[in-house]
Amino acid sequence: MIKLIAMEMVLAYVTAKDKAEAQRLAQGLLEKRLVACVNIIDGMASLYWWEGKIEHGQETVLVLKTRADKAPQINDWIKSVHSYETPCVLFLPISGGNAAYLQWLNSELELKTSEEL
């Protein structure tokens, strides 16, 4: 059973312009039950190509824990509310882990939002 649950779970890596935006994104995703848990890592130094030149900046990282079937909704919602023209939203498969934790993730994603009650 762990393999089946693990195959369905993914981590999403998302960057935000600052901690306030990251917290707003996390809150919205949690309220919509699109994710079960979000880790916010503030103060990441970022270097990247943008419009033909190398940019340097500070960003905040979100690590989202969710199921693969939620990925399209997560991607669409983040793109609709994010401050960036092209936000970083990447999904990484989870190949295994603590079975009890994976079951908890899955159970939290099955619960209804307050809007659905």
Secondary structure as UniProt FT lines:
FT   HELIX           2..8
FT   STRAND          9..16
FT   HELIX           19..31
FT   TURN            32..33
FT   STRAND          37..50
FT   TURN            51..52
FT   STRAND          53..67
FT   HELIX           68..70
FT   HELIX           71..81
FT   STRAND          89..93
FT   HELIX           99..110
FT   TURN            114..116
//
